[in-house]
Amino acid sequence: MKKYIKLGLIISGLCFASCDDGFLDVAPLDVVTNETFWESEEQLILALNGLYGNVKAKNTVDMENMGDNTLWPSTTAYQQIGSGNFANDLGTLNTEWTTQYRAIRQANAFLENYERAEMDPDRRESLAGEARVIRALGYLFLTSFFGDVPLVTTTLTVDEVFVPRSPRAEVISFLFEDLDRAAASLPVEIRSGQQLGRMSRGSALALKARIALYNGHYDVAEEAAKQVMDLGVYELFNIGDPSRNYYELFTYNGRQANRLNKETIIGRLHLPDLVLHNLSREIQVPDQVIRWNPTKSLVDSYLMVDGLPIDSSPLYVEEGYDDVFENRDPRMVQTILSPGSAWGGRFDGRADNTDPSIFVEPKFNNDRRGAVTVTGYYFTKYAEISTVGLVGRDHNDIHLFRYAEVLLTYAEARMEQGSLTQEDLDMSINLLRDRVGMKHMILDELAEAGLELRDEIRRERRVELALEGQRYFDILRWRDGASLAEDVKGIKKAWASNPAFVANFAEDSEGYIIAYSGRTFVEPRNLLWPIPLPQLERFPGLGQNPGW
């Protein structure tokens, strides 16, 4: 039987014709098949357009709920995974498995057939490079979630579909080679015009750097990150205002269609009235409990403007809610909503609210008149105020890979190899700090203050990439699972203007709200997800991960 490739964006008006056994060896004339497809550049682009639909979008941000930066107040699968209290029958596990392998299969189909197209060979190989990057993205998530996974590089027949797992190291080695091949064929320049949002050489190298970092190949991570830096085409988004530079990247002003944005390396484009999501509304939903509640753990991680943590800086005073936001790393108030800021959440916690467009204090009573928090904090990052009041009308781009991450990867990889210098910091982390007007990280000063370099490099990554879906994976690779077992806390109950609204909230010995408890983390069980039950039922030969 002929293999049929389903392409959601292809030609309308075609239908499957009926036939008898005598015609089985003849390619049908009124269907799209392998025999009649893959012949031109236009057909390759059609197939590749469908493949881009597999790249994660807002669900990248959804994954933040597995870490300790945010809390989704109702029970969700990602929150359940982060709590450690789940089993291999949880549907999201199988969804991630099947969706990533669907993307891989579509990429494999492309890569098996693309050389048949009659077109410029270099252009043809460049299109294949895009498919290789998307396939590698699928394997990044699979190996991060499950460890050892089947390494499938061809479209499989029914008889071949049950494939045993390959060692994670073998998969990673394959990805390194494949991404090198992709990088060699892809254009250096940032895509624009009709090519906006497509993979480039920087995409392949940035992905290679992340995969290497996640898997402890620090030499490879350093080299790949430096290659991106040396391309000379990426730079940090900067509108010339340190108080808004970082924030604006995650609004409509930071869309890739805006040529000011030379920072996004891989992102999902969204278009007004065509391709939309609901992220801004979920962040500051004006008539319900917000979906992403920043945690005390995240808020406490931001340094003071003197470069010291809150527990060692003389600048930190905590007598009330407003004090938390004073004299902090400027990225804090460009990430966490601070008193006096514009917002879309309507009425806040004030009894007499004369200007609902300005946030002053947190709201805990769910009277459907404003955005409710369970920790006392709100995000402003990724919240486009103009669409908070609308359902599913947001067209912010979702930034999957940014140049900022490349700089962080370079610094961490150098540090882990024991070769990080002040010059390295000045060409990486201190560029991030310059963007917002934050004091530089100085090696000698860290030592004088008794701060561990590794802790500060990791802190920098946490605050720069907050709400971008990477915190959970960082916790796992750093073997810091204890942070996932801690209670999720918020502000002090005493800071609520109406004590009645927080009277039933649990609190710790210091009076901080306990918004979520009962989390656990046990090694090696929680270092990886279990192989999903439906996959084991189909093919027990997959085996199971340790502790499951």
C-alpha positions as CSV (number, residue, x, y, z in Angstrom):
1,M,0.0,0.0,0.0
2,K,1.2,3.5,-0.7
3,K,2.1,5.8,2.1
4,Y,0.1,8.9,2.3
5,I,1.5,12.1,3.8
6,K,-1.1,14.2,5.5
7,L,-0.4,17.9,5.1
8,G,-2.8,20.2,6.8
9,L,-1.9,23.3,4.7
10,I,-2.1,21.6,1.3
11,I,-4.6,22.0,-1.5
12,S,-8.3,22.0,-0.9
13,G,-10.6,20.2,-3.3
14,L,-8.7,17.0,-3.6
15,C,-10.4,13.8,-2.4
16,F,-9.5,10.1,-2.1
17,A,-10.9,8.1,-4.9
18,S,-12.1,4.5,-4.5
19,C,-10.3,1.8,-6.2
20,D,-10.1,-2.0,-6.4
21,D,-7.1,-4.3,-5.9
22,G,-6.1,-4.0,-9.6
23,F,-5.1,-0.3,-9.1
24,L,-3.0,-0.7,-5.9
25,D,0.3,-0.4,-7.7
26,V,-0.7,2.8,-9.5
27,A,-0.2,6.2,-7.9
28,P,-3.6,7.9,-7.7
29,L,-4.0,11.0,-9.8
30,D,-6.3,12.9,-7.4
31,V,-4.4,12.5,-4.1
32,V,-1.2,13.8,-2.6
33,T,1.2,10.9,-2.3
34,N,4.9,10.4,-1.9
35,E,5.0,9.6,-5.6
36,T,3.6,12.9,-6.7
37,F,4.8,15.2,-3.9
38,W,8.4,16.3,-3.0
39,E,9.0,17.5,-6.6
40,S,9.5,21.2,-6.2
41,E,10.6,24.0,-3.8
42,E,6.9,25.0,-3.4
43,Q,6.0,21.5,-2.2
44,L,8.9,21.4,0.2
45,I,7.9,24.7,1.7
46,L,4.3,23.5,2.1
47,A,5.6,20.4,4.0
48,L,7.9,22.6,6.1
49,N,5.2,25.0,7.0
50,G,3.2,22.1,8.5
51,L,6.2,21.0,10.4
52,Y,6.6,24.4,12.1
53,G,3.2,23.8,13.7
54,N,4.9,21.3,16.0
55,V,7.1,24.0,17.6
56,K,5.9,24.8,21.1
57,A,4.2,28.1,21.7
58,K,2.4,29.3,24.8
59,N,2.8,25.8,26.3
60,T,6.4,26.7,26.7
61,V,5.3,29.2,29.3
62,D,2.8,26.6,30.7
63,M,5.7,24.4,31.7
64,E,6.9,27.1,34.1
65,N,4.3,25.7,36.5
66,M,6.5,22.6,37.1
67,G,9.2,24.7,38.8
68,D,9.3,26.9,41.8
69,N,8.9,30.3,40.1
70,T,5.1,30.2,39.7
71,L,2.0,28.6,41.1
72,W,-1.2,27.8,39.1
73,P,-3.8,27.8,41.8
74,S,-6.0,25.0,40.4
75,T,-4.7,21.5,39.9
76,T,-3.1,21.2,36.5
77,A,-1.0,18.4,35.1
78,Y,2.2,20.5,35.0
79,Q,1.7,21.6,38.6
80,Q,1.0,18.0,39.6
81,I,4.3,16.9,37.9
82,G,6.2,19.7,39.7
83,S,4.7,18.5,43.0
84,G,6.1,15.0,42.5
85,N,2.7,13.5,43.1
86,F,1.8,11.7,39.9
87,A,2.0,8.4,38.2
88,N,2.6,7.2,34.6
89,D,-1.1,7.3,33.7
90,L,-1.1,11.1,33.8
91,G,-2.4,12.1,30.4
92,T,0.1,14.9,29.8
93,L,3.0,12.4,29.9
94,N,1.6,10.6,26.9
95,T,0.6,13.8,25.2
96,E,4.2,15.0,25.3
97,W,5.5,11.7,24.1
98,T,3.1,11.4,21.1
99,T,3.3,15.1,20.1
100,Q,7.1,15.1,20.0
101,Y,7.2,11.9,18.1
102,R,4.6,13.2,15.7
103,A,6.9,16.1,15.0
104,I,9.9,13.8,14.6
105,R,8.0,11.6,12.2
106,Q,7.0,14.5,10.0
107,A,10.6,15.8,10.0
108,N,11.8,12.3,9.1
109,A,9.4,12.2,6.2
110,F,10.7,15.5,4.9
111,L,14.3,14.4,5.3
112,E,13.7,11.1,3.5
113,N,12.2,12.8,0.5
114,Y,13.5,16.4,0.1
115,E,16.4,15.5,-2.2
116,R,13.9,14.6,-4.9
117,A,12.9,18.2,-5.4
118,E,14.3,19.8,-8.6
119,M,15.6,23.1,-7.3
120,D,18.8,24.8,-6.3
121,P,20.8,22.3,-4.1
122,D,21.9,24.8,-1.6
123,R,18.4,26.1,-1.1
124,R,17.1,22.6,-0.8
125,E,19.7,21.7,1.9
126,S,18.8,24.9,3.8
127,L,15.2,23.8,3.9
128,A,16.3,20.5,5.2
129,G,18.3,22.3,7.9
130,E,15.1,23.9,9.2
131,A,13.5,20.4,9.5
132,R,16.6,19.1,11.3
133,V,16.3,21.9,13.9
134,I,12.6,21.2,14.5
135,R,13.4,17.4,14.8
136,A,16.1,18.3,17.4
137,L,13.7,20.4,19.4
138,G,11.4,17.3,19.7
139,Y,14.3,15.2,21.0
140,L,15.4,18.0,23.4
141,F,12.0,17.7,25.2
142,L,11.9,13.9,25.0
143,T,15.4,13.4,26.5
144,S,14.7,16.1,29.1
145,F,11.5,14.5,30.2
146,F,12.3,10.8,29.8
147,G,16.0,10.3,29.5
148,D,16.6,7.3,27.2
149,V,14.2,7.4,24.3
150,P,13.8,5.6,21.0
151,L,16.1,7.3,18.4
152,V,14.0,7.3,15.2
153,T,15.4,8.8,12.1
154,T,13.1,7.3,9.5
155,T,9.4,7.0,9.0
156,L,8.6,3.5,10.3
157,T,6.3,0.9,8.9
158,V,3.7,-0.9,11.0
159,D,6.1,-3.7,11.6
160,E,8.9,-1.4,12.7
161,V,6.9,0.9,15.0
162,F,8.0,-0.7,18.3
163,V,11.5,0.5,18.8
164,P,13.5,0.1,22.0
165,R,15.0,3.1,23.8
166,S,18.4,4.3,22.9
167,P,20.8,5.6,25.6
168,R,20.3,9.4,26.2
169,A,24.0,9.9,25.4
170,E,23.6,8.3,22.0
171,V,20.6,10.5,21.2
172,I,22.5,13.6,22.3
173,S,25.5,12.7,20.1
174,F,23.3,12.3,17.1
175,L,21.7,15.7,17.7
176,F,25.1,17.4,17.9
177,E,26.1,16.0,14.5
178,D,22.7,16.7,13.0
179,L,22.6,20.3,14.3
180,D,26.1,20.9,12.9
181,R,24.9,19.8,9.5
182,A,21.9,22.1,9.8
183,A,24.0,25.0,10.9
184,A,26.3,24.6,7.9
185,S,23.3,24.9,5.5
186,L,21.2,27.6,7.2
187,P,21.6,31.3,6.5
188,V,23.4,33.5,9.1
189,E,21.2,36.5,8.9
190,I,18.1,37.0,11.0
191,R,15.1,36.1,8.8
192,S,12.8,38.8,7.6
193,G,9.9,39.4,5.2
194,Q,8.3,36.2,4.0
195,Q,11.1,34.2,5.9
196,L,10.3,35.8,9.3
197,G,10.3,33.3,12.1
198,R,12.1,30.6,10.2
199,M,15.1,28.8,11.6
200,S,18.6,30.2,10.9
201,R,22.1,29.2,11.6
202,G,21.8,30.8,15.0
203,S,18.8,28.7,15.7
204,A,20.7,25.4,15.2
205,L,23.7,26.6,17.2
206,A,21.6,28.0,20.1
207,L,19.7,24.7,20.3
208,K,22.9,22.8,20.3
209,A,24.2,25.0,23.1
210,R,21.1,24.3,25.2
211,I,21.1,20.6,24.6
212,A,24.8,20.5,25.5
213,L,24.3,22.5,28.7
214,Y,21.3,20.4,29.8
215,N,23.4,17.3,29.4
216,G,26.7,18.5,31.0
217,H,28.7,18.8,27.8
218,Y,30.1,22.2,28.9
219,D,32.8,22.3,26.3
220,V,30.3,21.8,23.5
221,A,27.9,24.3,25.1
222,E,30.6,26.9,25.3
223,E,31.7,26.4,21.8
224,A,28.2,26.5,20.3
225,A,27.3,29.6,22.4
226,K,30.4,31.4,21.3
227,Q,29.6,30.6,17.7
228,V,26.3,32.3,18.0
229,M,28.0,35.3,19.6
230,D,30.5,35.5,16.8
231,L,27.9,35.5,14.1
232,G,27.5,39.2,14.9
233,V,23.8,39.4,14.0
234,Y,22.1,39.1,17.4
235,E,22.0,41.8,20.1
236,L,19.9,42.4,23.2
237,F,16.6,44.1,22.7
238,N,17.1,47.7,23.8
239,I,14.7,50.7,23.3
240,G,17.1,53.0,25.2
241,D,15.2,53.0,28.5
242,P,16.7,50.7,31.1
243,S,13.5,50.9,33.1
244,R,11.6,49.3,30.2
245,N,14.1,47.6,27.9
246,Y,13.5,44.1,29.4
247,Y,9.8,44.5,29.9
248,E,9.1,45.7,26.4
249,L,10.7,42.7,24.8
250,F,7.7,40.6,26.0
251,T,5.0,43.1,24.7
252,Y,3.9,43.9,21.2
253,N,6.9,46.1,20.8
254,G,9.1,43.1,21.1
255,R,7.5,41.1,18.3
256,Q,9.9,39.7,15.7
257,A,8.1,41.7,13.1
258,N,9.5,44.7,14.8
259,R,12.9,45.1,13.4
260,L,14.1,46.5,16.8
261,N,14.1,42.9,18.0
262,K,17.4,41.3,17.1
263,E,17.4,39.1,20.2
264,T,14.9,36.3,19.5
265,I,16.6,33.4,17.9
266,I,13.7,30.9,17.9
267,G,10.2,32.2,18.5
268,R,6.6,31.4,17.7
269,L,5.0,34.2,15.7
270,H,1.5,35.4,16.4
271,L,-0.6,37.6,14.1
272,P,-3.5,39.9,14.9
273,D,-6.8,38.2,14.2
274,L,-5.1,35.2,12.7
275,V,-2.7,33.4,15.1
276,L,-3.6,34.2,18.7
277,H,-3.2,33.0,22.3
278,N,-4.5,33.9,25.8
279,L,-1.3,34.5,27.8
280,S,-1.7,38.1,28.7
281,R,-5.2,37.6,30.1
282,E,-4.2,34.5,32.1
283,I,-1.4,36.5,33.7
284,Q,-3.7,39.3,34.9
285,V,-7.1,37.9,34.4
286,P,-9.4,40.7,35.5
287,D,-12.3,38.7,37.0
288,Q,-10.7,35.5,38.3
289,V,-7.7,34.1,40.1
290,I,-4.6,34.7,38.0
291,R,-3.0,31.6,36.4
292,W,0.6,32.4,37.1
293,N,1.2,33.5,40.7
294,P,4.8,34.5,41.3
295,T,6.3,32.7,44.4
296,K,8.1,34.2,47.3
297,S,11.1,32.0,46.2
298,L,11.3,33.8,42.9
299,V,10.8,37.3,44.4
300,D,13.5,36.7,47.0
301,S,16.0,35.6,44.3
302,Y,16.4,39.1,42.9
303,L,19.4,40.9,44.1
304,M,19.5,44.4,45.6
305,V,21.0,47.1,43.4
306,D,24.2,46.8,45.4
307,G,24.6,43.3,43.9
308,L,24.0,41.5,47.2
309,P,21.2,39.1,48.1
310,I,18.4,40.4,50.3
311,D,19.7,38.5,53.3
312,S,23.0,40.2,53.2
313,S,22.4,43.7,51.8
314,P,21.9,46.6,54.2
315,L,19.5,48.1,51.6
316,Y,16.8,45.5,52.2
317,V,14.1,46.6,54.6
318,E,10.9,44.5,54.8
319,E,8.3,46.4,56.8
320,G,5.5,46.3,54.3
321,Y,4.5,45.1,50.8
322,D,6.0,48.1,49.0
323,D,9.4,47.6,50.6
324,V,9.8,44.3,48.8
325,F,10.2,46.2,45.5
326,E,12.6,48.9,46.6
327,N,16.2,49.0,45.5
328,R,16.1,45.6,43.6
329,D,17.6,44.4,40.4
330,P,15.5,46.4,37.8
331,R,14.4,43.2,36.1
332,M,12.3,42.4,39.2
333,V,9.8,45.2,38.6
334,Q,9.9,44.5,34.9
335,T,8.9,40.9,35.7
336,I,6.9,41.2,38.9
337,L,4.1,43.8,39.1
338,S,5.0,46.5,41.5
339,P,2.8,49.1,43.3
340,G,2.0,52.1,41.1
341,S,2.3,50.2,37.8
342,A,-0.2,50.1,35.0
343,W,-2.0,46.8,34.7
344,G,-5.1,45.2,33.1
345,G,-6.4,43.4,36.2
346,R,-9.1,46.0,37.0
347,F,-9.9,46.4,40.7
348,D,-7.0,45.5,43.1
349,G,-7.1,45.0,46.9
350,R,-8.0,48.6,47.8
351,A,-11.4,49.1,49.4
352,D,-11.7,52.5,47.7
353,N,-10.3,52.0,44.2
354,T,-10.6,55.2,42.2
355,D,-8.2,54.2,39.4
356,P,-8.5,50.5,38.4
357,S,-5.9,50.9,35.7
358,I,-3.1,51.3,38.3
359,F,-2.1,48.5,40.7
360,V,-1.5,49.4,44.3
361,E,-2.0,46.3,46.5
362,P,-2.8,42.6,46.0
363,K,-6.4,41.4,45.8
364,F,-7.4,38.2,47.7
365,N,-11.2,38.2,47.6
366,N,-12.7,36.7,44.5
367,D,-15.6,39.0,43.9
368,R,-15.2,38.8,40.1
369,R,-14.3,42.5,39.9
370,G,-10.5,42.1,39.6
371,A,-7.5,39.9,39.3
372,V,-7.0,37.7,42.4
373,T,-3.7,36.4,43.6
374,V,-3.0,33.5,46.0
375,T,0.6,34.5,46.8
376,G,0.2,38.3,46.9
377,Y,2.2,38.8,43.7
378,Y,1.5,39.2,40.0
379,F,3.6,39.0,36.8
380,T,3.9,42.0,34.5
381,K,6.3,40.2,32.1
382,Y,4.5,38.9,29.0
383,A,1.3,40.8,30.0
384,E,0.3,43.0,27.1
385,I,-2.1,45.3,28.9
386,S,-4.1,46.2,25.8
387,T,-5.4,42.6,25.5
388,V,-5.7,41.5,29.1
389,G,-9.4,42.3,29.0
390,L,-10.0,40.2,25.9
391,V,-10.3,36.4,25.7
392,G,-7.9,34.7,23.3
393,R,-6.9,37.9,21.4
394,D,-3.2,38.1,22.3
395,H,-0.6,38.2,19.6
396,N,2.6,38.5,21.6
397,D,5.3,36.4,20.2
398,I,6.5,33.6,22.4
399,H,10.3,33.6,22.7
400,L,11.7,30.1,22.9
401,F,15.4,31.0,22.4
402,R,16.8,34.4,23.1
403,Y,20.3,35.8,22.7
404,A,20.2,36.4,26.4
405,E,20.1,32.7,27.0
406,V,23.1,32.2,24.8
407,L,25.1,34.6,26.9
408,L,24.0,32.9,30.1
409,T,25.0,29.5,28.6
410,Y,28.4,30.8,27.7
411,A,29.0,32.1,31.2
412,E,27.7,28.9,32.9
413,A,29.7,26.6,30.6
414,R,32.9,28.6,31.2
415,M,32.2,28.5,35.0
416,E,31.6,24.8,35.1
417,Q,34.9,24.2,33.3
418,G,36.7,26.4,35.8
419,S,37.8,29.0,33.2
420,L,35.4,31.9,33.7
421,T,37.1,35.2,33.7
422,Q,36.0,38.8,34.4
423,E,36.3,39.4,30.6
424,D,33.9,36.5,30.1
425,L,31.4,38.0,32.5
426,D,31.7,41.4,30.8
427,M,30.8,39.9,27.4
428,S,27.9,37.9,28.7
429,I,26.1,38.4,32.0
430,N,27.2,42.1,32.4
431,L,25.6,42.8,29.1
432,L,22.3,41.6,30.5
433,R,22.8,43.8,33.5
434,D,23.8,46.8,31.4
435,R,20.5,46.6,29.5
436,V,18.5,47.3,32.8
437,G,21.1,49.5,34.6
438,M,22.1,46.8,37.1
439,K,25.4,46.7,38.9
440,H,28.0,44.5,37.2
441,M,28.9,41.0,38.5
442,I,32.5,41.4,39.6
443,L,34.4,38.2,40.5
444,D,36.5,39.9,43.2
445,E,33.5,41.4,44.9
446,L,31.6,38.1,44.9
447,A,34.6,36.5,46.8
448,E,34.8,39.4,49.2
449,A,31.0,39.1,50.0
450,G,31.3,35.4,50.5
451,L,29.1,34.5,47.6
452,E,29.5,31.3,45.6
453,L,30.1,32.0,41.9
454,R,28.0,29.0,40.9
455,D,25.1,30.2,42.9
456,E,25.3,33.6,41.4
457,I,25.5,32.3,37.8
458,R,22.5,30.2,38.4
459,R,20.6,33.1,40.1
460,E,21.3,35.2,37.0
461,R,19.8,32.5,34.8
462,R,16.7,32.2,37.0
463,V,15.8,35.9,37.0
464,E,16.6,36.6,33.4
465,L,14.6,33.6,32.1
466,A,11.7,33.7,34.6
467,L,8.4,32.7,33.1
468,E,10.0,31.2,30.0
469,G,9.6,27.6,30.8
470,Q,13.2,26.6,31.7
471,R,13.3,26.7,35.5
472,Y,12.1,23.1,36.0
473,F,14.8,21.7,33.6
474,D,17.5,23.8,35.3
475,I,16.4,22.5,38.8
476,L,16.7,18.9,37.5
477,R,20.1,19.3,35.9
478,W,21.5,21.1,38.9
479,R,20.1,18.3,41.1
480,D,18.3,20.9,43.2
481,G,15.2,18.9,43.6
482,A,14.9,19.9,47.3
483,S,13.5,23.3,46.1
484,L,10.6,21.5,44.4
485,A,9.7,19.8,47.7
486,E,9.3,23.0,49.6
487,D,6.0,24.7,50.3
488,V,5.0,27.4,47.9
489,K,4.9,30.7,49.8
490,G,3.7,34.3,49.3
491,I,3.7,37.6,51.1
492,K,3.1,38.0,54.9
493,K,-0.5,37.7,55.8
494,A,-0.2,40.9,57.8
495,W,0.4,42.9,54.6
496,A,-3.1,42.2,53.3
497,S,-5.2,45.3,53.8
498,N,-8.3,43.3,54.8
499,P,-7.3,40.4,57.2
500,A,-10.6,38.7,56.6
501,F,-9.7,37.8,53.1
502,V,-6.6,35.9,54.2
503,A,-7.8,34.6,57.5
504,N,-8.1,31.0,56.2
505,F,-4.7,31.0,54.5
506,A,-2.1,28.8,56.0
507,E,1.1,30.5,57.2
508,D,4.6,29.6,58.3
509,S,6.3,30.5,61.5
510,E,7.2,34.0,60.2
511,G,3.8,34.8,59.0
512,Y,4.3,34.2,55.2
513,I,1.3,32.7,53.3
514,I,1.7,29.0,52.5
515,A,-0.2,28.9,49.1
516,Y,0.6,25.2,48.3
517,S,2.0,22.4,50.4
518,G,2.5,18.6,50.2
519,R,5.1,18.6,47.4
520,T,7.8,15.9,47.3
521,F,10.9,15.1,45.4
522,V,12.7,11.8,45.6
523,E,15.8,10.8,43.7
524,P,16.1,9.1,41.3
525,R,12.4,8.9,40.7
526,N,11.6,12.5,40.1
527,L,14.7,13.3,38.0
528,L,12.8,11.9,35.0
529,W,9.2,11.3,34.0
530,P,8.0,7.8,33.9
531,I,7.4,6.2,30.5
532,P,3.7,6.8,29.8
533,L,1.4,3.9,30.6
534,P,-0.2,3.7,27.1
535,Q,3.3,3.4,25.5
536,L,4.2,0.6,27.9
537,E,1.0,-1.2,27.1
538,R,1.8,-1.1,23.4
539,F,5.4,-2.0,23.8
540,P,6.6,-3.3,27.3
541,G,10.1,-3.5,25.8
542,L,10.5,0.2,26.5
543,G,11.1,-0.5,30.1
544,Q,10.6,2.0,32.9
545,N,12.7,4.8,34.4
546,P,14.3,4.3,37.9
547,G,12.0,4.7,40.8
548,W,8.8,4.2,38.8
